[in-house]
């Protein structure tokens, strides 16, 4: 009886080696004591043969094979879905986030400038009121001082 080979499905996370890709396979299981669903990721080096050439971000099926090197014991069997490179997505998200932060900073700066202008206008209004009242008080004081002599 022939033994059936293991088949796994994962995402290509590295293509930096010649004819070899690193495939990350995610698995989930329930913790036996606490019942929490735990996510685990295992990385396998797989032979990236000529008929099926996987690129970064692709969802692939890998199949167990004879040992081809010290760590490489899997072969890319099929490309399930061509993927978008995760780094490109992250770069786009970072650009969007930076643009949003710049807009927020500009809005905050404009709000602070508006508040500062309001405070200055309020202070200028109070100063106009005080000088008119202040000379009358000083004249009354000086008149009172003169009367005491």
Helices and strands as residue ranges (DSSP letters): E 7-17, E 20-30, E 37-47, E 59-64, E 74-81, H 86-148
